[in-house]
Amino acid sequence: MTLRILAFPQDPNPYQELLHTELRRRGTVVTYLGSETRSQSVNVALLPLRIALGRLRGVRLVHVHWLYPFGLPWTGTRSLRVLREVLLVGTLRAARLCGVRVVWTLHNVVPHSPIFTDDRRARRRLVDACDLVIAHSAPALDDLELRTGATPRHARVIPLGPFAARAPRVPRRATRHVAFFGKIERYKGVEELLAAFAALPHGSPLHLTVAGACTDAALRHRIEHAAAPLGARVTLRIEHVPEPAVDHLLADVDALVLPFRAVTTTSTAGQAQAHGVPVVIPDLANLRDLDAGVIRYDGSVGDLTATLVAVSQLDATQLDALGAAAYRAAHARTWGDVATETLDAYRAVTEARA
């Protein structure tokens, strides 16, 4: 029997289509929820109806990835924000009433920007409604219970696949160029990265590029203000960076620096590793599954400065060895592996007794 699923929401993160392309090759019908009209409010209000109609058409499962569409702009005041949780609970109950199983992939333990009046309570309600929670690493499940008190009835750990096609790896050159790329948000620590870079010894050969869109005007202003005294040593490209430009950037840098304050999982590190680029990351529990081609620091600005100094002192051979290890690890599994494991998890859910 053809497995039909609804995925919510449709996000530009390449993760979804990398997974769904492989699922479709295996005969699964994947339809996105939440993008039926141009109105976010209408789309969220339609979720229960869309689930019910989907069930009539043979849908067995709703796969939830993120909850940010519930953050309707007109419900931003505290008195109205409660409506967001009402809509979430109504959607989850509709799935249950229709006999549609709910799966959630734990991309973030709690959202990086608040959505609900109490995001931890909302997470507990989501987990309680789920037939399965998928995590990309075991520490993420531990973090979920620690920070929210939610314990899934059933959980699977399914690591990510590579975020770049297998291709001849570009040898790292002694360019002394490090970069951050990705959507710029407060939790990603770009301000700390600039502070660490500013503390480098006089004459450091490192150049820094910060590339990515930033919708937070205040954060953007602080980043620009911090970068200004550093002059030509820092290049800011605060805008959406298309994939070809990302590929070009990764072909040029010696290391990618991701100074997260806190994070559940990161596809950006995976994208860098798949290109054979070493990654500098803080020593966070949820990132300990990343070990090949990784340079860790203790999370402080001072230790990040010391780590950047150490990176600048690595020669091309050492950088190339780190990049080769990252490349091998990233391509040790495929999205076909991820799809196979995900389908196995789906079947366990849909074939279980209600």
Buried (B, 14 or more C-beta within 10 A) or exposed (E): EEBBBBBBBBBEBBBBBBBBEBBEEEEBBBBBBBEEEEEBBEBBBBBBEBBBEBBEEEBBBBBBBBBBBBBBEEBEEEEEBBBBBEBBBBBBEBBBEBEBBBBBBBBBBBBBEEBBBEBBBBBBBBBEBBBBBBBBBBBBBBBBEEBBEBEBEBBBBBBBBBBBEEEEBBEBBBBBBBBBBBBBBBEBBBBBBBBBBBBBEEEBEBBBBBBBBBEEEEBBEBBBEBBEEBEEBBBBBBEEBEEEBBBEBBBBBBBBBBBBBBBBBBBBBBBBBBBBBBBBBBEBEBBBBBEBBBBBBEBEBEBBBBBBBEBBEBEEEBBBBBBBBBBBBBBEBBBEBBBBBBBEBBEEBBEEEE
